[in-house]
């Protein structure tokens, strides 16, 4: 017998991220948990994850799955922290191997093995699994990144709720950017069409919201609302129009504030790089600007000679 999913959503205002707790009254899954991080001081803040862990403990739930929709570039994952505290397995899309390979090279992260083995399960497209009595299905939705997944949970009445990650935002915000390595606007458009093929009353749970005009943050929309009102992919917008719009928009966007630390932690399944010889852990900053770097090197060499 199908069980009705209980869904609670927790908003982290510092990263505009929603974490979702889904349970059947006994077993639960946590989707996209957040670990706070102050980049200026290098200080970790477990507060966002503590709130979710406390709710799991308060209700006496068993943590079965920690589900990542993708390798996030705007917040650090708390999956490893919650797994150490509460158990459970970590799952992410199989495309994570491509993301790991890209950023292992960017950060010269020699400890990272780009085979997804840092995670417990790599989901295939349309793969089904259970959280207690709840039936889930993973759907591959690349475009924002190669690894993006949505998680569909079946309702008792035959409808579904879908946790879409960064693929879609609220209709007045639009869609995810596609300019990260491995991203592609045309691919994202086609992925979104898979979501819009669900019944109009299907609930879509979002990973982020960036409200404007005084609106409160919201994590729930519907397929019908997206079809009609999404400013990027609503009815009548073709793939070519979307690609042009998305490409123009992406060219105007700066890098997310926490991109470099987030990616380094998240390709390691929420773990930090191993300590160095002095026992301390460091996150790297990949420096751009070849002309400046080469000039600096020449100056240093001249000084050494003279």
C-alpha positions as CSV (number, residue, x, y, z in Angstrom):
1,X,0.0,0.0,0.0
2,X,1.3,3.4,-0.9
3,X,1.9,5.8,2.0
4,X,1.3,9.5,1.8
5,X,4.5,11.5,1.9
6,X,5.0,14.1,4.5
7,X,7.1,17.0,3.1
8,X,8.7,19.7,5.2
9,X,10.9,22.4,3.6
10,X,13.6,24.5,5.3
11,X,14.9,27.8,3.9
12,X,18.4,29.0,4.3
13,X,18.3,32.7,3.7
14,X,22.1,33.1,3.3
15,X,22.1,30.9,0.2
16,X,18.4,31.2,-0.8
17,X,18.3,27.4,-0.6
18,X,15.5,25.0,0.3
19,X,16.2,21.7,1.9
20,X,13.4,19.2,1.8
21,X,12.6,16.4,4.4
22,X,10.3,13.7,3.0
23,X,9.1,10.8,5.1
24,X,6.4,8.2,5.5
25,X,6.2,8.6,9.3
26,X,9.1,6.1,9.9
27,X,11.8,6.5,7.2
28,X,12.9,9.7,5.6
29,X,15.0,11.3,2.9
30,X,16.7,14.7,3.0
31,X,17.1,16.5,-0.3
32,X,19.9,19.1,-0.8
33,X,21.0,19.7,2.8
34,X,23.0,22.9,3.4
35,X,26.2,23.5,5.4
36,X,26.8,27.1,6.2
37,X,30.2,28.6,5.4
38,X,31.7,32.0,6.0
39,X,34.3,32.4,3.2
40,X,36.0,35.5,4.7
41,X,36.9,33.6,8.0
42,X,36.8,30.1,6.7
43,X,34.3,29.2,9.4
44,X,31.8,26.3,9.0
45,X,28.3,26.8,10.3
46,X,26.3,23.6,10.9
47,X,23.2,25.6,11.8
48,X,21.1,24.9,8.6
49,X,21.8,21.1,8.9
50,X,21.2,21.1,12.7
51,X,17.7,22.3,12.2
52,X,16.9,19.4,9.9
53,X,18.7,16.9,12.1
54,X,16.7,18.1,15.1
55,X,13.4,17.7,13.3
56,X,14.4,14.1,12.3
57,X,15.2,13.4,16.0
58,X,12.1,15.1,17.3
59,X,9.9,12.9,15.1
60,X,11.9,9.7,15.7
61,X,12.5,9.2,12.0
62,X,15.2,7.0,10.4
63,X,17.3,8.7,7.8
64,X,17.5,6.4,4.8
65,X,18.7,8.6,1.9
66,X,20.5,11.9,1.5
67,X,19.7,13.0,-2.1
68,X,21.6,15.6,-4.0
69,X,20.0,17.0,-7.1
70,X,23.4,18.0,-8.5
71,X,26.9,19.3,-7.5
72,X,25.8,22.7,-6.2
73,X,27.9,25.8,-6.9
74,X,26.2,28.2,-4.5
75,X,26.3,26.3,-1.2
76,X,28.2,23.5,0.6
77,X,26.4,20.2,1.0
78,X,25.7,18.9,4.5
79,X,25.2,15.3,3.3
80,X,28.4,14.1,4.8
81,X,27.7,15.8,8.1
82,X,24.2,14.3,8.4
83,X,25.4,10.9,7.3
84,X,28.0,10.9,10.1
85,X,25.4,11.9,12.6
86,X,22.3,9.9,11.5
87,X,23.4,7.3,9.0
88,X,21.7,6.8,5.6
89,X,23.1,6.6,2.1
90,X,24.1,9.4,-0.3
91,X,22.7,9.4,-3.8
92,X,23.4,11.6,-6.9
93,X,23.1,11.3,-10.6
94,X,25.7,9.3,-12.5
95,X,26.7,12.5,-14.4
96,X,28.6,13.5,-11.3
97,X,31.6,11.7,-12.7
98,X,31.9,14.3,-15.5
99,X,31.6,17.1,-13.0
100,X,34.2,15.6,-10.8
101,X,36.6,15.2,-13.7
102,X,36.2,18.8,-14.7
103,X,36.7,20.3,-11.3
104,X,39.4,17.9,-10.2
105,X,41.5,19.4,-12.9
106,X,40.4,23.0,-12.2
107,X,41.5,22.7,-8.5
108,X,44.3,20.1,-9.0
109,X,42.4,18.0,-6.5
110,X,44.6,14.9,-6.7
111,X,42.6,13.1,-4.0
112,X,39.4,13.2,-6.0
113,X,38.6,10.0,-7.9
114,X,36.2,10.9,-10.7
115,X,34.2,7.7,-10.6
116,X,31.4,8.8,-8.2
117,X,32.7,6.5,-5.5
118,X,32.5,9.3,-2.9
119,X,28.8,8.7,-3.1
120,X,26.9,5.6,-2.1
121,X,24.6,5.4,-5.2
122,X,24.8,6.9,-8.7
123,X,21.2,7.1,-10.1
124,X,20.4,6.2,-13.6
125,X,17.6,8.0,-15.5
126,X,14.2,6.6,-14.5
127,X,15.7,4.4,-11.8
128,X,13.2,3.6,-9.0
129,X,13.9,3.2,-5.3
130,X,12.0,3.4,-2.0
131,X,12.2,5.5,1.1
132,X,10.3,3.3,3.6
133,X,6.9,2.8,1.9
134,X,7.3,5.8,-0.4
135,X,8.1,5.1,-4.1
136,X,10.7,7.4,-5.7
137,X,12.0,7.7,-9.2
138,X,15.2,9.6,-10.3
139,X,15.0,11.5,-13.5
140,X,18.0,12.8,-15.3
141,X,17.6,16.5,-16.2
142,X,21.0,17.8,-17.6
143,X,21.5,21.3,-18.8
144,X,22.3,23.3,-15.7
145,X,25.0,20.7,-15.1
146,X,25.6,17.2,-16.5
147,X,24.6,15.6,-13.2
148,X,21.2,17.3,-12.5
149,X,18.5,14.9,-11.3
150,X,14.9,15.4,-10.2
151,X,13.3,13.1,-7.6
152,X,9.7,12.1,-8.1
153,X,7.7,10.7,-5.2
154,X,4.3,9.1,-5.8
155,X,1.2,10.4,-3.9
156,X,-1.6,8.1,-2.7
157,X,-4.0,9.6,-5.2
158,X,-1.8,8.7,-8.1
159,X,-0.4,12.2,-8.5
160,X,3.3,13.1,-7.9
161,X,5.5,15.6,-6.2
162,X,8.8,16.4,-8.0
163,X,11.9,17.8,-6.4
164,X,13.5,19.6,-9.3
165,X,16.8,21.0,-8.0
166,X,18.0,24.1,-9.9
167,X,16.3,23.2,-13.2
168,X,13.3,25.5,-12.7
169,X,12.6,28.4,-10.4
170,X,9.4,30.1,-9.5
171,X,7.6,31.3,-12.7
172,X,8.5,35.0,-12.1
173,X,12.2,34.0,-11.8
174,X,12.6,31.6,-14.6
175,X,15.2,28.9,-15.0
176,X,18.7,27.9,-14.0
177,X,21.9,29.3,-15.6
178,X,23.7,27.1,-18.2
179,X,27.2,28.6,-18.3
180,X,28.9,26.3,-15.8
181,X,31.3,23.7,-17.3
182,X,29.2,21.0,-18.9
183,X,26.0,23.1,-19.0
184,X,24.0,23.7,-22.2
185,X,20.9,25.8,-22.7
186,X,19.4,23.6,-25.4
187,X,19.8,20.6,-23.2
188,X,18.2,22.4,-20.3
189,X,15.2,23.4,-22.5
190,X,14.6,19.7,-23.4
191,X,15.0,18.6,-19.8
192,X,12.4,21.1,-18.7
193,X,10.0,19.8,-21.3
194,X,10.1,16.4,-19.5
195,X,8.9,18.2,-16.3
196,X,6.2,20.1,-18.1
197,X,4.8,16.9,-19.5
198,X,3.6,15.9,-16.0
199,X,0.0,16.6,-15.2
200,X,-0.8,20.3,-14.6
201,X,-1.5,19.9,-10.8
202,X,1.8,18.1,-10.2
203,X,3.7,19.9,-7.4
204,X,7.2,21.0,-8.1
205,X,9.5,21.6,-5.1
206,X,12.3,24.0,-5.8
207,X,15.9,24.2,-4.5
208,X,16.1,28.0,-4.6
209,X,14.0,31.1,-4.8
210,X,15.1,34.6,-5.5
211,X,11.9,36.6,-4.9
212,X,11.4,40.1,-6.2
213,X,8.9,42.9,-5.5
214,X,8.6,42.0,-1.8
215,X,7.3,38.4,-2.4
216,X,8.2,35.9,0.3
217,X,10.4,33.0,-0.6
218,X,8.4,30.1,-1.9
219,X,9.5,26.5,-2.7
220,X,6.3,25.1,-4.3
221,X,4.9,25.7,-7.7
222,X,3.0,23.5,-10.2
223,X,3.5,22.2,-13.7
224,X,0.4,24.2,-14.8
225,X,1.8,27.5,-13.4
226,X,5.1,26.9,-15.1
227,X,3.5,26.1,-18.4
228,X,1.5,29.3,-18.3
229,X,3.6,31.9,-16.5
230,X,7.4,30.9,-16.5
231,X,9.1,33.9,-17.9
232,X,11.7,31.8,-19.7
233,X,9.9,28.6,-20.8
234,X,6.2,29.4,-20.7
235,X,3.8,28.4,-23.5
236,X,4.9,29.6,-26.9
237,X,8.6,30.0,-26.1
238,X,10.7,27.8,-28.6
239,X,14.0,26.1,-27.9
240,X,15.8,28.6,-30.1
241,X,14.2,31.6,-28.3
242,X,15.1,30.1,-24.9
243,X,18.7,29.4,-25.9
244,X,19.1,33.0,-27.1
245,X,17.5,34.4,-23.9
246,X,19.4,32.1,-21.6
247,X,22.8,32.8,-23.3
248,X,22.3,36.5,-23.1
249,X,21.3,36.3,-19.5
250,X,24.1,34.1,-18.5
251,X,26.7,36.4,-20.1
252,X,25.6,39.1,-17.6
253,X,25.8,36.9,-14.4
254,X,28.7,36.9,-12.1
255,X,30.0,33.7,-10.4
256,X,28.1,32.6,-7.3
257,X,29.7,33.9,-4.1
258,X,30.5,30.5,-2.7
259,X,31.2,28.8,-6.0
260,X,34.9,27.8,-5.5
261,X,34.5,26.4,-2.0
262,X,31.2,24.8,-2.8
263,X,32.4,22.8,-5.8
264,X,35.5,21.6,-4.0
265,X,33.4,20.2,-1.1
266,X,30.5,19.0,-3.2
267,X,32.5,16.9,-5.7
268,X,33.8,15.1,-2.5
269,X,30.2,14.3,-1.4
270,X,30.1,17.1,1.2
271,X,33.6,16.3,2.6
272,X,36.5,18.8,2.8
273,X,39.9,18.1,1.2
274,X,42.2,16.0,3.3
275,X,44.5,17.9,5.8
276,X,47.9,19.0,4.6
277,X,51.2,18.3,6.3
278,X,50.5,20.8,9.0
279,X,47.3,19.1,9.9
280,X,45.1,21.9,8.6
281,X,42.5,21.8,5.8
282,X,42.5,24.3,3.0
283,X,40.2,25.2,0.1
284,X,41.8,26.6,-3.0
285,X,41.1,29.6,-5.1
286,X,41.7,29.1,-8.8
287,X,43.3,32.3,-10.0
288,X,42.6,33.7,-13.5
289,X,44.5,36.3,-15.5
290,X,47.4,34.7,-17.3
291,X,49.1,38.0,-18.3
292,X,49.3,39.2,-14.7
293,X,50.6,35.8,-13.5
294,X,53.3,35.6,-16.1
295,X,54.4,39.2,-15.5
296,X,54.7,38.5,-11.8
297,X,56.7,35.4,-12.4
298,X,59.2,37.4,-14.6
299,X,59.5,40.1,-11.9
300,X,60.3,37.5,-9.3
301,X,62.9,35.9,-11.6
302,X,64.6,39.2,-12.3
303,X,64.8,40.0,-8.6
304,X,66.4,36.7,-7.9
305,X,69.1,37.3,-10.6
306,X,69.9,40.9,-9.6
